[in-house]
Amino acid sequence: MAVDVLLGLGVAAELLCVAGVIVMRTALDRLHYAGAATGVPALFVLAAVLVHEHLSSGGLEAIAAVALLFLLNPALLIATARAIRRTEEPESDL
Amino acid sequence: MNAFLIAATILLATLAPLLVVAHVRRPIDGLVALETAGAVTTLVLLCLSVGMDESIFFTVAIVAAVASWIGGLVFVRFLGRWI
């Protein structure tokens, strides 16, 4: 039951983030939702996996995968935001 | 079909509109869609590994997370330089 609830929350949050990426008008607005996609939804899915798998090798690998998403993605978002700003304001020295 | 396989199917379906965004919109918008698709793919692989009880998919999810990050950085580098 807890697994179903956590998975449902994770999928719903991920759908919300994907909808934001599709619907928003500017690239920076889309980027906000792209960043959110690796935050709360990934943690909900990880929690569901851990409730099901406990701290087995699979659970530890799931922690590693979500930790990589959670920790590495901000660097990618910052680089993307700088590229967006550079394309929209060519004189910017970023 | 258990909850993890249903979740993986739903998440997999969200890749289609992201593909449309990447195809129709500007390249920089497509890059944002690609980054989102990388995160979704990692979560799909996690759900598939639990749903199918195949522990090897957990490793694939880790590789997908790192590979999508590196790919995103490469695309950002080239798009930032050439657009």
Backbone of each chain as nested JSON, in Angstrom:
{
  "chains": [
    {"id": "A", "residues": [
      {"number": 1, "name": "MET", "atoms": {"N": [0.835, -1.207, 0.0], "CA": [0.0, 0.0, 0.0], "C": [0.87, 1.257, 0.0]}},
      {"number": 2, "name": "ALA", "atoms": {"N": [1.873, 1.282, 0.895], "CA": [2.765, 2.445, 0.949], "C": [3.531, 2.602, -0.357]}},
      {"number": 3, "name": "VAL", "atoms": {"N": [3.904, 1.449, -0.947], "CA": [4.623, 1.502, -2.226], "C": [3.753, 2.142, -3.296]}},
      {"number": 4, "name": "ASP", "atoms": {"N": [2.474, 1.755, -3.332], "CA": [1.566, 2.299, -4.346], "C": [1.394, 3.804, -4.182]}},
      {"number": 5, "name": "VAL", "atoms": {"N": [1.245, 4.234, -2.926], "CA": [1.056, 5.665, -2.674], "C": [2.298, 6.456, -3.086]}},
      {"number": 6, "name": "LEU", "atoms": {"N": [3.464, 5.963, -2.677], "CA": [4.707, 6.67, -3.007], "C": [4.94, 6.696, -4.521]}},
      {"number": 7, "name": "LEU", "atoms": {"N": [4.674, 5.566, -5.184], "CA": [4.839, 5.533, -6.641], "C": [3.852, 6.479, -7.321]}},
      {"number": 8, "name": "GLY", "atoms": {"N": [2.615, 6.485, -6.833], "CA": [1.606, 7.375, -7.416], "C": [2.014, 8.84, -7.278]}},
      {"number": 9, "name": "LEU", "atoms": {"N": [2.517, 9.197, -6.088], "CA": [2.962, 10.577, -5.882], "C": [4.139, 10.908, -6.796]}},
      {"number": 10, "name": "GLY", "atoms": {"N": [5.073, 9.962, -6.902], "CA": [6.238, 10.206, -7.751], "C": [5.865, 10.377, -9.216]}},
      {"number": 11, "name": "VAL", "atoms": {"N": [4.996, 9.495, -9.702], "CA": [4.592, 9.584, -11.113], "C": [3.786, 10.858, -11.357]}},
      {"number": 12, "name": "ALA", "atoms": {"N": [2.888, 11.195, -10.418], "CA": [2.094, 12.419, -10.589], "C": [2.988, 13.654, -10.62]}},
      {"number": 13, "name": "ALA", "atoms": {"N": [3.964, 13.696, -9.729], "CA": [4.88, 14.845, -9.704], "C": [5.713, 14.906, -10.987]}},
      {"number": 14, "name": "GLU", "atoms": {"N": [6.134, 13.741, -11.461], "CA": [6.919, 13.717, -12.707], "C": [6.063, 14.163, -13.885]}},
      {"number": 15, "name": "LEU", "atoms": {"N": [4.803, 13.747, -13.927], "CA": [3.9, 14.185, -14.995], "C": [3.723, 15.701, -14.957]}},
      {"number": 16, "name": "LEU", "atoms": {"N": [3.634, 16.241, -13.739], "CA": [3.489, 17.698, -13.595], "C": [4.713, 18.415, -14.169]}},
      {"number": 17, "name": "CYS", "atoms": {"N": [5.891, 17.881, -13.881], "CA": [7.122, 18.502, -14.375], "C": [7.201, 18.406, -15.899]}},
      {"number": 18, "name": "VAL", "atoms": {"N": [6.839, 17.246, -16.448], "CA": [6.869, 17.095, -17.911], "C": [5.855, 18.034, -18.554]}},
      {"number": 19, "name": "ALA", "atoms": {"N": [4.673, 18.158, -17.935], "CA": [3.664, 19.084, -18.459], "C": [4.2, 20.513, -18.455]}},
      {"number": 20, "name": "GLY", "atoms": {"N": [4.917, 20.871, -17.399], "CA": [5.514, 22.213, -17.345], "C": [6.52, 22.43, -18.452]}},
      {"number": 21, "name": "VAL", "atoms": {"N": [7.351, 21.418, -18.714], "CA": [8.343, 21.536, -19.795], "C": [7.64, 21.72, -21.139]}},
      {"number": 22, "name": "ILE", "atoms": {"N": [6.497, 21.07, -21.31], "CA": [5.789, 21.146, -22.593], "C": [5.042, 22.463, -22.732]}},
      {"number": 23, "name": "VAL", "atoms": {"N": [4.408, 22.914, -21.665], "CA": [3.46, 24.026, -21.762], "C": [4.128, 25.396, -21.658]}},
      {"number": 24, "name": "MET", "atoms": {"N": [5.172, 25.523, -20.852], "CA": [5.747, 26.84, -20.594], "C": [6.253, 27.505, -21.876]}},
      {"number": 25, "name": "ARG", "atoms": {"N": [6.296, 28.829, -21.85], "CA": [6.604, 29.565, -23.073], "C": [8.101, 29.751, -23.301]}},
      {"number": 26, "name": "THR", "atoms": {"N": [8.814, 30.217, -22.272], "CA": [10.229, 30.513, -22.483], "C": [11.093, 29.342, -22.038]}},
      {"number": 27, "name": "ALA", "atoms": {"N": [12.321, 29.323, -22.544], "CA": [13.232, 28.23, -22.219], "C": [13.591, 28.228, -20.732]}},
      {"number": 28, "name": "LEU", "atoms": {"N": [13.713, 29.406, -20.13], "CA": [14.049, 29.455, -18.696], "C": [12.906, 28.914, -17.841]}},
      {"number": 29, "name": "ASP", "atoms": {"N": [11.662, 29.202, -18.261], "CA": [10.518, 28.63, -17.535], "C": [10.521, 27.11, -17.633]}},
      {"number": 30, "name": "ARG", "atoms": {"N": [10.822, 26.607, -18.841], "CA": [10.896, 25.153, -19.013], "C": [11.981, 24.566, -18.116]}},
      {"number": 31, "name": "LEU", "atoms": {"N": [13.087, 25.299, -18.005], "CA": [14.224, 24.802, -17.238], "C": [13.874, 24.618, -15.754]}},
      {"number": 32, "name": "HIS", "atoms": {"N": [13.011, 25.487, -15.237], "CA": [12.58, 25.315, -13.85], "C": [11.917, 23.952, -13.645]}},
      {"number": 33, "name": "TYR", "atoms": {"N": [11.046, 23.592, -14.576], "CA": [10.348, 22.31, -14.45], "C": [11.302, 21.147, -14.71]}},
      {"number": 34, "name": "ALA", "atoms": {"N": [12.267, 21.337, -15.617], "CA": [13.245, 20.274, -15.862], "C": [14.061, 20.011, -14.603]}},
      {"number": 35, "name": "GLY", "atoms": {"N": [14.39, 21.075, -13.872], "CA": [15.129, 20.901, -12.625], "C": [14.298, 20.207, -11.558]}},
      {"number": 36, "name": "ALA", "atoms": {"N": [13.012, 20.565, -11.521], "CA": [12.138, 19.945, -10.515], "C": [11.954, 18.456, -10.774]}},
      {"number": 37, "name": "ALA", "atoms": {"N": [12.106, 18.039, -12.035], "CA": [11.887, 16.624, -12.375], "C": [12.892, 15.704, -11.703]}},
      {"number": 38, "name": "THR", "atoms": {"N": [14.052, 16.223, -11.325], "CA": [15.054, 15.375, -10.67], "C": [15.04, 15.548, -9.152]}},
      {"number": 39, "name": "GLY", "atoms": {"N": [14.076, 16.295, -8.641], "CA": [14.017, 16.53, -7.203], "C": [13.002, 15.642, -6.514]}},
      {"number": 40, "name": "VAL", "atoms": {"N": [11.855, 16.207, -6.221], "CA": [10.83, 15.503, -5.442], "C": [10.337, 14.207, -6.107]}},
      {"number": 41, "name": "PRO", "atoms": {"N": [10.029, 14.206, -7.422], "CA": [9.541, 12.941, -8.02], "C": [10.542, 11.808, -7.896]}},
      {"number": 42, "name": "ALA", "atoms": {"N": [11.81, 12.115, -8.119], "CA": [12.832, 11.064, -8.017], "C": [12.926, 10.536, -6.585]}},
      {"number": 43, "name": "LEU", "atoms": {"N": [12.777, 11.424, -5.603], "CA": [12.846, 10.986, -4.208], "C": [11.645, 10.118, -3.837]}},
      {"number": 44, "name": "PHE", "atoms": {"N": [10.468, 10.447, -4.382], "CA": [9.286, 9.604, -4.133], "C": [9.489, 8.204, -4.714]}},
      {"number": 45, "name": "VAL", "atoms": {"N": [9.989, 8.152, -5.96], "CA": [10.218, 6.846, -6.587], "C": [11.278, 6.068, -5.809]}},
      {"number": 46, "name": "LEU", "atoms": {"N": [12.318, 6.763, -5.37], "CA": [13.359, 6.103, -4.577], "C": [12.777, 5.55, -3.277]}},
      {"number": 47, "name": "ALA", "atoms": {"N": [11.919, 6.337, -2.638], "CA": [11.299, 5.862, -1.394], "C": [10.467, 4.608, -1.651]}},
      {"number": 48, "name": "ALA", "atoms": {"N": [9.737, 4.59, -2.77], "CA": [8.944, 3.401, -3.113], "C": [9.846, 2.184, -3.332]}},
      {"number": 49, "name": "VAL", "atoms": {"N": [10.958, 2.412, -4.044], "CA": [11.895, 1.303, -4.294], "C": [12.479, 0.797, -2.983]}},
      {"number": 50, "name": "LEU", "atoms": {"N": [12.823, 1.711, -2.077], "CA": [13.432, 1.302, -0.809], "C": [12.433, 0.57, 0.092]}},
      {"number": 51, "name": "VAL", "atoms": {"N": [11.178, 0.99, 0.059], "CA": [10.167, 0.276, 0.844], "C": [10.023, -1.148, 0.322]}},
      {"number": 52, "name": "HIS", "atoms": {"N": [10.137, -1.307, -0.997], "CA": [9.978, -2.638, -1.602], "C": [11.24, -3.488, -1.464]}},
      {"number": 53, "name": "GLU", "atoms": {"N": [12.396, -2.86, -1.696], "CA": [13.654, -3.615, -1.767], "C": [14.45, -3.591, -0.466]}},
      {"number": 54, "name": "HIS", "atoms": {"N": [14.136, -2.678, 0.422], "CA": [14.925, -2.427, 1.637], "C": [16.371, -2.065, 1.241]}},
      {"number": 55, "name": "LEU", "atoms": {"N": [17.323, -2.29, 2.127], "CA": [18.701, -1.885, 1.808], "C": [19.493, -3.049, 1.218]}},
      {"number": 56, "name": "SER", "atoms": {"N": [18.916, -3.679, 0.228], "CA": [19.635, -4.728, -0.507], "C": [20.569, -4.058, -1.506]}},
      {"number": 57, "name": "SER", "atoms": {"N": [21.249, -4.861, -2.313], "CA": [22.139, -4.258, -3.312], "C": [21.344, -3.443, -4.306]}},
      {"number": 58, "name": "GLY", "atoms": {"N": [20.136, -3.914, -4.645], "CA": [19.282, -3.142, -5.553], "C": [18.89, -1.806, -4.949]}},
      {"number": 59, "name": "GLY", "atoms": {"N": [18.541, -1.812, -3.666], "CA": [18.18, -0.571, -3.001], "C": [19.337, 0.411, -2.955]}},
      {"number": 60, "name": "LEU", "atoms": {"N": [20.528, -0.111, -2.69], "CA": [21.707, 0.771, -2.646], "C": [22.012, 1.353, -4.031]}},
      {"number": 61, "name": "GLU", "atoms": {"N": [21.826, 0.515, -5.065], "CA": [22.062, 1.034, -6.423], "C": [21.005, 2.07, -6.801]}},
      {"number": 62, "name": "ALA", "atoms": {"N": [19.778, 1.876, -6.325], "CA": [18.736, 2.877, -6.566], "C": [19.095, 4.194, -5.877]}},
      {"number": 63, "name": "ILE", "atoms": {"N": [19.625, 4.099, -4.653], "CA": [20.071, 5.309, -3.948], "C": [21.163, 6.006, -4.758]}},
      {"number": 64, "name": "ALA", "atoms": {"N": [22.095, 5.206, -5.298], "CA": [23.187, 5.799, -6.086], "C": [22.652, 6.491, -7.332]}},
      {"number": 65, "name": "ALA", "atoms": {"N": [21.7, 5.846, -8.019], "CA": [21.168, 6.438, -9.256], "C": [20.458, 7.759, -8.97]}},
      {"number": 66, "name": "VAL", "atoms": {"N": [19.61, 7.772, -7.943], "CA": [18.866, 9.003, -7.63], "C": [19.811, 10.069, -7.068]}},
      {"number": 67, "name": "ALA", "atoms": {"N": [20.811, 9.64, -6.296], "CA": [21.781, 10.621, -5.78], "C": [22.553, 11.272, -6.923]}},
      {"number": 68, "name": "LEU", "atoms": {"N": [22.915, 10.466, -7.926], "CA": [23.596, 11.044, -9.089], "C": [22.709, 12.06, -9.789]}},
      {"number": 69, "name": "LEU", "atoms": {"N": [21.433, 11.684, -9.982], "CA": [20.494, 12.63, -10.61], "C": [20.399, 13.909, -9.788]}},
      {"number": 70, "name": "PHE", "atoms": {"N": [20.23, 13.722, -8.48], "CA": [19.976, 14.856, -7.596], "C": [21.19, 15.775, -7.485]}},
      {"number": 71, "name": "LEU", "atoms": {"N": [22.384, 15.2, -7.481], "CA": [23.592, 16.008, -7.246], "C": [24.197, 16.568, -8.529]}},
      {"number": 72, "name": "LEU", "atoms": {"N": [24.112, 15.802, -9.629], "CA": [24.76, 16.244, -10.866], "C": [23.894, 17.209, -11.668]}},
      {"number": 73, "name": "ASN", "atoms": {"N": [22.568, 17.038, -11.578], "CA": [21.69, 17.808, -12.453], "C": [21.777, 19.33, -12.253]}},
      {"number": 74, "name": "PRO", "atoms": {"N": [21.958, 19.837, -11.029], "CA": [22.073, 21.304, -10.893], "C": [23.208, 21.908, -11.728]}},
      {"number": 75, "name": "ALA", "atoms": {"N": [24.328, 21.192, -11.843], "CA": [25.422, 21.72, -12.679], "C": [24.986, 21.834, -14.13]}},
      {"number": 76, "name": "LEU", "atoms": {"N": [24.243, 20.828, -14.592], "CA": [23.741, 20.852, -15.964], "C": [22.723, 21.974, -16.147]}},
      {"number": 77, "name": "LEU", "atoms": {"N": [21.894, 22.19, -15.134], "CA": [20.886, 23.252, -15.231], "C": [21.546, 24.622, -15.302]}},
      {"number": 78, "name": "ILE", "atoms": {"N": [22.59, 24.808, -14.494], "CA": [23.281, 26.101, -14.519], "C": [23.929, 26.337, -15.879]}},
      {"number": 79, "name": "ALA", "atoms": {"N": [24.576, 25.3, -16.421], "CA": [25.199, 25.438, -17.741], "C": [24.149, 25.724, -18.814]}},
      {"number": 80, "name": "THR", "atoms": {"N": [22.999, 25.066, -18.707], "CA": [21.928, 25.301, -19.68], "C": [21.379, 26.721, -19.555]}},
      {"number": 81, "name": "ALA", "atoms": {"N": [21.203, 27.183, -18.316], "CA": [20.691, 28.542, -18.114], "C": [21.653, 29.574, -18.695]}},
      {"number": 82, "name": "ARG", "atoms": {"N": [22.95, 29.324, -18.538], "CA": [23.934, 30.253, -19.112], "C": [23.866, 30.227, -20.627]}},
      {"number": 83, "name": "ALA", "atoms": {"N": [23.677, 29.044, -21.219], "CA": [23.561, 28.959, -22.684], "C": [22.3, 29.66, -23.161]}},
      {"number": 84, "name": "ILE", "atoms": {"N": [21.21, 29.509, -22.418], "CA": [19.958, 30.181, -22.803], "C": [20.142, 31.684, -22.758]}},
      {"number": 85, "name": "ARG", "atoms": {"N": [20.779, 32.156, -21.695], "CA": [20.983, 33.608, -21.571], "C": [21.892, 34.115, -22.685]}},
      {"number": 86, "name": "ARG", "atoms": {"N": [22.899, 33.303, -23.025], "CA": [23.812, 33.703, -24.097], "C": [23.091, 33.78, -25.442]}},
      {"number": 87, "name": "THR", "atoms": {"N": [22.148, 32.871, -25.673], "CA": [21.428, 32.896, -26.951], "C": [20.407, 34.024, -26.996]}},
      {"number": 88, "name": "GLU", "atoms": {"N": [19.852, 34.368, -25.84], "CA": [18.827, 35.417, -25.84], "C": [19.422, 36.802, -25.655]}},
      {"number": 89, "name": "GLU", "atoms": {"N": [20.62, 36.885, -25.052], "CA": [21.308, 38.171, -24.898], "C": [22.744, 37.976, -25.355]}},
      {"number": 90, "name": "PRO", "atoms": {"N": [23.004, 38.067, -26.659], "CA": [24.341, 37.764, -27.198], "C": [25.444, 38.641, -26.603]}},
      {"number": 91, "name": "GLU", "atoms": {"N": [25.094, 39.871, -26.139], "CA": [26.133, 40.748, -25.599], "C": [26.5, 40.4, -24.17]}},
      {"number": 92, "name": "SER", "atoms": {"N": [25.72, 39.5, -23.562], "CA": [26.004, 39.131, -22.18], "C": [27.371, 38.466, -22.091]}},
      {"number": 93, "name": "ASP", "atoms": {"N": [28.136, 38.781, -21.025], "CA": [29.481, 38.228, -20.885], "C": [29.482, 36.954, -20.063]}},
      {"number": 94, "name": "LEU", "atoms": {"N": [28.318, 36.311, -19.888], "CA": [28.267, 35.051, -19.14], "C": [28.961, 33.938, -19.896]}}
    ]},
    {"id": "B", "residues": [
      {"number": 1, "name": "MET", "atoms": {"N": [0.655, -7.626, -13.795], "CA": [1.37, -6.346, -13.918], "C": [1.318, -5.619, -12.574]}},
      {"number": 2, "name": "ASN", "atoms": {"N": [2.477, -5.369, -11.996], "CA": [2.485, -4.735, -10.675], "C": [2.586, -3.204, -10.798]}},
      {"number": 3, "name": "ALA", "atoms": {"N": [2.601, -2.532, -9.648], "CA": [2.563, -1.069, -9.637], "C": [3.801, -0.461, -10.293]}},
      {"number": 4, "name": "PHE", "atoms": {"N": [4.945, -1.136, -10.116], "CA": [6.167, -0.577, -10.692], "C": [6.14, -0.627, -12.216]}},
      {"number": 5, "name": "LEU", "atoms": {"N": [5.582, -1.691, -12.773], "CA": [5.491, -1.77, -14.236], "C": [4.488, -0.754, -14.784]}},
      {"number": 6, "name": "ILE", "atoms": {"N": [3.4, -0.534, -14.055], "CA": [2.432, 0.494, -14.48], "C": [3.08, 1.871, -14.443]}},
      {"number": 7, "name": "ALA", "atoms": {"N": [3.826, 2.142, -13.359], "CA": [4.514, 3.436, -13.257], "C": [5.533, 3.606, -14.376]}},
      {"number": 8, "name": "ALA", "atoms": {"N": [6.269, 2.525, -14.679], "CA": [7.257, 2.605, -15.763], "C": [6.583, 2.882, -17.1]}},
      {"number": 9, "name": "THR", "atoms": {"N": [5.429, 2.253, -17.324], "CA": [4.708, 2.477, -18.585], "C": [4.241, 3.92, -18.706]}},
      {"number": 10, "name": "ILE", "atoms": {"N": [3.694, 4.454, -17.61], "CA": [3.206, 5.841, -17.649], "C": [4.373, 6.798, -17.875]}},
      {"number": 11, "name": "LEU", "atoms": {"N": [5.474, 6.559, -17.156], "CA": [6.639, 7.447, -17.321], "C": [7.215, 7.332, -18.73]}},
      {"number": 12, "name": "LEU", "atoms": {"N": [7.198, 6.116, -19.272], "CA": [7.706, 5.929, -20.633], "C": [6.857, 6.698, -21.638]}},
      {"number": 13, "name": "ALA", "atoms": {"N": [5.55, 6.752, -21.373], "CA": [4.648, 7.472, -22.284], "C": [4.923, 8.969, -22.29]}},
      {"number": 14, "name": "THR", "atoms": {"N": [5.471, 9.487, -21.176], "CA": [5.745, 10.933, -21.141], "C": [6.929, 11.319, -22.026]}},
      {"number": 15, "name": "LEU", "atoms": {"N": [7.678, 10.321, -22.496], "CA": [8.808, 10.66, -23.375], "C": [8.325, 11.139, -24.745]}},
      {"number": 16, "name": "ALA", "atoms": {"N": [7.132, 10.692, -25.159], "CA": [6.63, 11.068, -26.49], "C": [6.411, 12.58, -26.628]}},
      {"number": 17, "name": "PRO", "atoms": {"N": [5.674, 13.23, -25.702], "CA": [5.533, 14.692, -25.843], "C": [6.864, 15.436, -25.723]}},
      {"number": 18, "name": "LEU", "atoms": {"N": [7.795, 14.902, -24.927], "CA": [9.108, 15.555, -24.844], "C": [9.832, 15.468, -26.184]}},
      {"number": 19, "name": "LEU", "atoms": {"N": [9.648, 14.333, -26.875], "CA": [10.243, 14.176, -28.204], "C": [9.639, 15.192, -29.172]}},
      {"number": 20, "name": "VAL", "atoms": {"N": [8.333, 15.409, -29.049], "CA": [7.665, 16.387, -29.917], "C": [8.211, 17.79, -29.649]}},
      {"number": 21, "name": "VAL", "atoms": {"N": [8.373, 18.127, -28.364], "CA": [8.938, 19.447, -28.016], "C": [10.337, 19.595, -28.6]}},
      {"number": 22, "name": "ALA", "atoms": {"N": [11.144, 18.543, -28.468], "CA": [12.515, 18.607, -28.987], "C": [12.528, 18.76, -30.499]}},
      {"number": 23, "name": "HIS", "atoms": {"N": [11.514, 18.229, -31.175], "CA": [11.478, 18.289, -32.639], "C": [10.921, 19.611, -33.139]}},
      {"number": 24, "name": "VAL", "atoms": {"N": [9.908, 20.144, -32.443], "CA": [9.167, 21.293, -32.968], "C": [9.78, 22.623, -32.526]}},
      {"number": 25, "name": "ARG", "atoms": {"N": [10.192, 22.711, -31.287], "CA": [10.639, 24.0, -30.736], "C": [12.085, 24.299, -31.132]}},
      {"number": 26, "name": "ARG", "atoms": {"N": [12.586, 25.416, -30.575], "CA": [13.981, 25.811, -30.859], "C": [14.946, 24.78, -30.276]}},
      {"number": 27, "name": "PRO", "atoms": {"N": [16.182, 24.742, -30.792], "CA": [17.155, 23.753, -30.271], "C": [17.378, 23.866, -28.768]}},
      {"number": 28, "name": "ILE", "atoms": {"N": [17.397, 25.077, -28.228], "CA": [17.662, 25.216, -26.796], "C": [16.482, 24.678, -25.976]}},
      {"number": 29, "name": "ASP", "atoms": {"N": [15.256, 24.836, -26.505], "CA": [14.095, 24.239, -25.841], "C": [14.158, 22.71, -25.924]}},
      {"number": 30, "name": "GLY", "atoms": {"N": [14.625, 22.224, -27.077], "CA": [14.786, 20.783, -27.23], "C": [15.807, 20.222, -26.267]}},
      {"number": 31, "name": "LEU", "atoms": {"N": [16.834, 21.006, -25.964], "CA": [17.842, 20.554, -25.011], "C": [17.245, 20.396, -23.612]}},
      {"number": 32, "name": "VAL", "atoms": {"N": [16.4, 21.35, -23.236], "CA": [15.73, 21.248, -21.926], "C": [14.84, 20.001, -21.896]}},
      {"number": 33, "name": "ALA", "atoms": {"N": [14.14, 19.75, -23.004], "CA": [13.302, 18.541, -23.078], "C": [14.167, 17.283, -22.99]}},
      {"number": 34, "name": "LEU", "atoms": {"N": [15.332, 17.329, -23.62], "CA": [16.243, 16.178, -23.583], "C": [16.733, 15.907, -22.163]}},
      {"number": 35, "name": "GLU", "atoms": {"N": [17.051, 16.972, -21.427], "CA": [17.491, 16.801, -20.038], "C": [16.38, 16.186, -19.191]}},
      {"number": 36, "name": "THR", "atoms": {"N": [15.155, 16.649, -19.409], "CA": [14.025, 16.065, -18.676], "C": [13.853, 14.595, -19.048]}},
      {"number": 37, "name": "ALA", "atoms": {"N": [14.021, 14.287, -20.333], "CA": [13.88, 12.903, -20.788], "C": [14.929, 12.006, -20.139]}},
      {"number": 38, "name": "GLY", "atoms": {"N": [16.124, 12.525, -19.919], "CA": [17.16, 11.742, -19.248], "C": [16.759, 11.372, -17.828]}},
      {"number": 39, "name": "ALA", "atoms": {"N": [16.193, 12.34, -17.11], "CA": [15.738, 12.059, -15.741], "C": [14.602, 11.048, -15.746]}},
      {"number": 40, "name": "VAL", "atoms": {"N": [13.66, 11.22, -16.691], "CA": [12.525, 10.296, -16.766], "C": [13.019, 8.887, -17.09]}},
      {"number": 41, "name": "THR", "atoms": {"N": [13.989, 8.78, -17.995], "CA": [14.509, 7.469, -18.384], "C": [15.147, 6.754, -17.195]}},
      {"number": 42, "name": "THR", "atoms": {"N": [15.878, 7.494, -16.382], "CA": [16.494, 6.886, -15.197], "C": [15.429, 6.325, -14.249]}},
      {"number": 43, "name": "LEU", "atoms": {"N": [14.355, 7.108, -14.05], "CA": [13.29, 6.632, -13.165], "C": [12.561, 5.434, -13.774]}},
      {"number": 44, "name": "VAL", "atoms": {"N": [12.389, 5.44, -15.11], "CA": [11.763, 4.296, -15.782], "C": [12.59, 3.031, -15.548]}},
      {"number": 45, "name": "LEU", "atoms": {"N": [13.908, 3.149, -15.664], "CA": [14.764, 1.977, -15.48], "C": [14.721, 1.476, -14.037]}},
      {"number": 46, "name": "LEU", "atoms": {"N": [14.624, 2.418, -13.085], "CA": [14.483, 2.0, -11.687], "C": [13.183, 1.218, -11.483]}},
      {"number": 47, "name": "CYS", "atoms": {"N": [12.085, 1.764, -12.035], "CA": [10.795, 1.084, -11.885], "C": [10.807, -0.27, -12.591]}},
      {"number": 48, "name": "LEU", "atoms": {"N": [11.422, -0.348, -13.769], "CA": [11.481, -1.612, -14.505], "C": [12.289, -2.659, -13.741]}},
      {"number": 49, "name": "SER", "atoms": {"N": [13.381, -2.222, -13.116], "CA": [14.227, -3.189, -12.416], "C": [13.492, -3.812, -11.243]}},
      {"number": 50, "name": "VAL", "atoms": {"N": [12.683, -3.004, -10.539], "CA": [11.912, -3.57, -9.428], "C": [10.739, -4.379, -9.965]}},
      {"number": 51, "name": "GLY", "atoms": {"N": [10.055, -3.829, -10.974], "CA": [8.863, -4.492, -11.502], "C": [9.158, -5.836, -12.138]}},
      {"number": 52, "name": "MET", "atoms": {"N": [10.295, -5.936, -12.829], "CA": [10.645, -7.194, -13.496], "C": [11.562, -8.058, -12.643]}},
      {"number": 53, "name": "ASP", "atoms": {"N": [11.95, -7.525, -11.47], "CA": [12.829, -8.246, -10.545], "C": [14.154, -8.609, -11.219]}},
      {"number": 54, "name": "GLU", "atoms": {"N": [14.671, -7.662, -11.985], "CA": [15.96, -7.837, -12.669], "C": [16.95, -6.848, -12.069]}},
      {"number": 55, "name": "SER", "atoms": {"N": [17.836, -7.316, -11.233], "CA": [18.719, -6.396, -10.519], "C": [19.736, -5.725, -11.445]}},
      {"number": 56, "name": "ILE", "atoms": {"N": [19.952, -6.285, -12.637], "CA": [20.923, -5.693, -13.556], "C": [20.455, -4.319, -14.031]}},
      {"number": 57, "name": "PHE", "atoms": {"N": [19.123, -4.105, -14.056], "CA": [18.607, -2.815, -14.521], "C": [18.967, -1.67, -13.576]}},
      {"number": 58, "name": "PHE", "atoms": {"N": [19.237, -1.978, -12.307], "CA": [19.657, -0.924, -11.385], "C": [20.976, -0.314, -11.867]}},
      {"number": 59, "name": "THR", "atoms": {"N": [21.877, -1.188, -12.327], "CA": [23.153, -0.686, -12.849], "C": [22.929, 0.136, -14.119]}},
      {"number": 60, "name": "VAL", "atoms": {"N": [22.006, -0.322, -14.951], "CA": [21.697, 0.429, -16.173], "C": [21.161, 1.818, -15.831]}},
      {"number": 61, "name": "ALA", "atoms": {"N": [20.362, 1.891, -14.746], "CA": [19.833, 3.193, -14.327], "C": [20.96, 4.137, -13.914]}},
      {"number": 62, "name": "ILE", "atoms": {"N": [21.952, 3.604, -13.208], "CA": [23.093, 4.447, -12.811], "C": [23.84, 4.931, -14.05]}},
      {"number": 63, "name": "VAL", "atoms": {"N": [24.078, 4.014, -14.988], "CA": [24.782, 4.393, -16.219], "C": [23.972, 5.435, -16.999]}},
      {"number": 64, "name": "ALA", "atoms": {"N": [22.637, 5.255, -17.039], "CA": [21.781, 6.203, -17.762], "C": [21.84, 7.587, -17.121]}},
      {"number": 65, "name": "ALA", "atoms": {"N": [21.858, 7.632, -15.782], "CA": [21.921, 8.93, -15.1], "C": [23.209, 9.668, -15.46]}},
      {"number": 66, "name": "VAL", "atoms": {"N": [24.333, 8.952, -15.426], "CA": [25.621, 9.602, -15.728], "C": [25.714, 9.958, -17.218]}},
      {"number": 67, "name": "ALA", "atoms": {"N": [25.271, 9.032, -18.084], "CA": [25.391, 9.27, -19.523], "C": [24.516, 10.439, -19.972]}},
      {"number": 68, "name": "SER", "atoms": {"N": [23.301, 10.537, -19.426], "CA": [22.43, 11.65, -19.831], "C": [22.999, 12.977, -19.337]}},
      {"number": 69, "name": "TRP", "atoms": {"N": [23.662, 12.944, -18.174], "CA": [24.274, 14.178, -17.662], "C": [25.437, 14.617, -18.555]}},
      {"number": 70, "name": "ILE", "atoms": {"N": [26.288, 13.665, -18.901], "CA": [27.428, 14.004, -19.766], "C": [26.927, 14.48, -21.141]}},
      {"number": 71, "name": "GLY", "atoms": {"N": [25.942, 13.77, -21.691], "CA": [25.386, 14.171, -22.982], "C": [24.798, 15.573, -22.935]}},
      {"number": 72, "name": "GLY", "atoms": {"N": [24.098, 15.876, -21.846], "CA": [23.528, 17.214, -21.697], "C": [24.602, 18.282, -21.663]}},
      {"number": 73, "name": "LEU", "atoms": {"N": [25.678, 18.006, -20.933], "CA": [26.772, 18.987, -20.857], "C": [27.406, 19.209, -22.233]}},
      {"number": 74, "name": "VAL", "atoms": {"N": [27.573, 18.137, -23.004], "CA": [28.159, 18.268, -24.348], "C": [27.248, 19.106, -25.242]}},
      {"number": 75, "name": "PHE", "atoms": {"N": [25.94, 18.816, -25.203], "CA": [25.006, 19.585, -26.03], "C": [24.968, 21.049, -25.604]}},
      {"number": 76, "name": "VAL", "atoms": {"N": [25.011, 21.308, -24.299], "CA": [25.017, 22.7, -23.821], "C": [26.24, 23.428, -24.353]}},
      {"number": 77, "name": "ARG", "atoms": {"N": [27.373, 22.737, -24.321], "CA": [28.623, 23.342, -24.789], "C": [28.525, 23.739, -26.265]}},
      {"number": 78, "name": "PHE", "atoms": {"N": [28.031, 22.817, -27.082], "CA": [27.965, 23.099, -28.518], "C": [26.866, 24.107, -28.841]}},
      {"number": 79, "name": "LEU", "atoms": {"N": [25.703, 23.97, -28.181], "CA": [24.623, 24.917, -28.465], "C": [25.005, 26.319, -28.014]}},
      {"number": 80, "name": "GLY", "atoms": {"N": [25.659, 26.424, -26.864], "CA": [26.076, 27.736, -26.385], "C": [27.08, 28.394, -27.303]}},
      {"number": 81, "name": "ARG", "atoms": {"N": [27.859, 27.592, -27.995], "CA": [28.887, 28.162, -28.867], "C": [28.332, 28.533, -30.234]}},
      {"number": 82, "name": "TRP", "atoms": {"N": [27.42, 27.729, -30.77], "CA": [27.051, 27.876, -32.179], "C": [25.713, 28.55, -32.437]}},
      {"number": 83, "name": "ILE", "atoms": {"N": [24.9, 28.726, -31.413], "CA": [23.596, 29.377, -31.67], "C": [23.745, 30.874, -31.493]}}
    ]}
  ]
}
